């Protein structure tokens, strides 16, 4: 009878042993090694040392006008971008002064002055008094018969301190901003026709 009962017990023990050999491993290292690589890629950003979630930086989108040059001289240049002289110097210089004077914080230092240049190379002087540290801008417009009108500014000492750089009949001194004086006294703005002859008008504005 003992022999009969011993055989089933042996068979049961062998069955349990084989089942244990086929059981999946519970080793943590083995489990982590078998994790797919895609799980790491899908994981959220790691927290920083302060416990805050890490921020994934990305390059900001480029503006639509990237690469376009910035305006030079700001409103000192933009104020006369759309100006076109007509045939009346007095009216034209008034328009030019109003376009560029008040918008840049300037006031008229002298009333409009007009004169005539009878031939190329002839010149006229317009004087104004200034205090040290003051800043000015001069506008002039000639009629169409004057192809190139020039304006130069001289200090009381006789030194030339400012001039226009354009090659047209409506010079601005200076084109990209005001000029400032460093000594008190009487200054001379000299107007000359490089090409042509005819009437012109001039205004002098001061920064306040």
C-alpha positions in Angstrom: 0.0 0.0 0.0 2.9 2.4 0.8 4.4 1.8 -2.6 1.1 2.7 -4.3 0.8 6.0 -2.5 4.5 7.0 -3.0 4.3 7.1 -6.8 1.6 9.9 -7.0 3.5 12.0 -4.5 6.7 11.7 -6.6 4.9 12.7 -9.7 3.3 15.7 -8.0 6.7 16.9 -6.7 8.3 16.6 -10.1 5.4 18.6 -11.6 5.8 21.4 -9.2 9.6 21.5 -9.8 9.2 21.8 -13.5 6.5 24.5 -13.2 8.9 26.5 -11.0 11.6 26.3 -13.7 9.3 27.8 -16.3 8.0 30.7 -14.1 8.9 34.2 -15.4 11.7 35.9 -13.6 10.8 38.6 -11.1 14.3 40.1 -11.0 14.0 44.0 -11.2 17.2 44.2 -13.4 15.8 41.7 -15.9 12.5 43.6 -16.0 14.1 47.0 -16.7 16.4 45.5 -19.3 13.5 44.1 -21.3 11.6 47.5 -21.3 11.3 48.8 -24.8 13.4 51.8 -25.8 10.3 53.7 -27.0 9.1 53.9 -23.4 12.1 56.1 -22.5 11.4 58.3 -25.5 7.8 58.8 -24.5 8.6 59.6 -20.8 7.8 63.2 -19.7 10.7 65.7 -19.1 12.6 65.0 -15.9 12.1 67.3 -12.9 14.8 69.8 -12.0 16.7 69.7 -8.7 14.1 72.2 -7.3 11.2 69.8 -8.1 10.0 71.9 -11.0 9.3 70.2 -14.3 12.1 70.7 -16.9 11.3 73.1 -19.7 12.1 71.9 -23.2 13.3 75.0 -25.1 12.6 75.4 -28.8 13.8 78.1 -31.2 11.2 81.0 -31.5 9.7 81.4 -35.0 11.3 84.0 -37.2 9.3 87.2 -37.7 7.8 87.6 -41.2 10.1 90.6 -41.9 13.3 88.9 -40.7 16.3 90.2 -42.6 14.8 93.6 -43.5 17.0 96.5 -42.4 16.0 98.6 -39.6 15.1 102.2 -40.4 18.2 104.5 -40.1 17.7 107.8 -38.3 14.2 107.0 -37.1 11.6 109.7 -37.5 14.3 112.3 -38.5 14.4 110.5 -41.8 10.9 109.1 -42.0 9.3 112.5 -41.6 10.2 113.6 -45.1 10.1 110.3 -46.9 6.9 111.2 -48.8 7.7 114.9 -49.3 7.7 116.1 -52.9 8.5 119.8 -53.7 6.1 121.6 -56.0 6.6 125.0 -57.6 6.2 127.5 -54.8 9.2 127.6 -52.4 7.5 129.5 -49.7 4.6 126.9 -49.5 6.9 123.9 -50.0 9.3 124.9 -47.1 6.4 125.5 -44.9 5.0 122.0 -45.6 8.5 120.4 -45.1 9.0 122.2 -41.8 5.6 121.2 -40.4 6.2 117.5 -41.5 9.5 117.3 -39.7 9.6 119.9 -37.0 6.8 119.3 -34.4 7.0 115.5 -34.8 10.6 115.6 -33.6 10.1 118.1 -30.8 11.2 121.2 -32.6 9.9 124.7 -32.8 10.5 127.3 -35.5 13.5 129.6 -34.6 13.0 132.0 -37.5 10.2 132.8 -39.8 10.4 131.7 -43.4 12.9 133.7 -45.4 13.0 133.9 -49.2 15.5 135.1 -51.7 16.7 134.6 -55.2 19.9 133.2 -56.7 20.6 134.8 -60.1 23.2 132.3 -61.3 24.9 129.1 -60.3 27.6 129.7 -57.7 25.9 132.8 -56.3 25.2 132.6 -52.5 23.0 134.3 -49.8 23.5 134.4 -46.1 20.8 134.0 -43.4 22.0 134.6 -39.8 20.5 133.4 -36.5 21.6 133.7 -32.9 22.1 130.6 -30.8 23.2 129.6 -27.3 25.7 126.9 -26.5 24.1 123.5 -26.3 21.1 124.3 -28.5 20.3 122.1 -31.5 18.9 123.1 -34.8 17.7 121.9 -38.2 17.5 123.9 -41.4 15.0 123.3 -44.3 15.3 124.9 -47.7 13.4 124.5 -51.0 14.0 126.1 -54.3 11.8 126.3 -57.4 12.3 123.8 -60.2 14.8 126.0 -62.1 17.3 125.3 -59.4 18.6 121.8 -59.9 20.9 121.6 -56.9 20.6 123.8 -53.8 23.2 123.6 -51.0 23.2 124.9 -47.4 26.2 125.2 -45.1 26.3 126.4 -41.5 29.2 128.4 -40.1 29.9 129.1 -36.4 30.9 132.6 -35.1 34.5 131.5 -35.3 34.1 130.9 -39.0 34.3 127.1 -38.8 31.8 125.1 -40.9 29.8 122.9 -38.5 27.0 121.4 -40.6 25.9 121.0 -44.3 23.5 119.1 -46.4 24.5 116.0 -48.3 21.8 115.8 -50.9 22.0 116.6 -54.6 18.6 118.1 -55.1 16.6 121.4 -54.7 15.3 120.8 -51.2 18.3 120.3 -48.8 17.9 119.5 -45.1 20.7 120.3 -42.5 21.2 117.7 -41.2 19.4 115.0 -43.1 19.5 112.4 -40.3 19.0 114.7 -37.3 19.7 118.1 -35.8 23.1 119.7 -35.4 24.1 121.2 -32.0 26.3 124.3 -31.3 28.9 124.6 -28.6 29.4 128.4 -28.5 27.0 131.3 -28.2 26.8 133.8 -30.9 25.6 134.6 -34.4 25.6 131.7 -36.9 25.5 131.9 -40.7 23.5 129.6 -42.9 24.9 130.0 -46.4 22.7 129.1 -49.4 24.2 128.4 -52.8 22.9 127.2 -56.1 25.3 124.6 -57.5 23.3 124.2 -60.7 20.6 126.5 -62.0 19.1 129.7 -60.7 15.9 131.0 -59.2 14.0 131.6 -56.0 14.2 129.6 -52.8 12.8 129.7 -49.2 14.5 128.7 -45.9 13.4 127.9 -42.4 15.4 127.3 -39.2 14.0 125.1 -36.4 15.3 124.6 -32.9 15.0 121.6 -30.6 13.2 122.4 -27.4 
